[in-house]
Amino acid sequence: MSTTLGTEQAPQDSRSVTESVLHAIADELDADLLDLEPLHDAVDPDALETIFDDTSSTNRNTGSVTFESNGCAVTVAANGSVTVQAMTTSNE
């Protein structure tokens, strides 16, 4: 894992969770969104949206989902914030 803090994005009402994830990955890698591997190669985007979907009957304020995508560790928290950290491989 990288020793840098990575990229963190606060929840944005104008973006879906999957859009926030993709933008955070692109920011962390300093890459264009179109150059990223599809998110569905790492996680089911519909399931991710469902997990973090606002419901009037549920107050989700704890928990997170972590997965790897595009060479990054991605964590989506219950409040919708996204943290991305590029993973490095050691050459020993």
Order of alpha helices (4+ residues) and beta strands (2+ residues): beta-alpha-alpha-beta-beta-beta
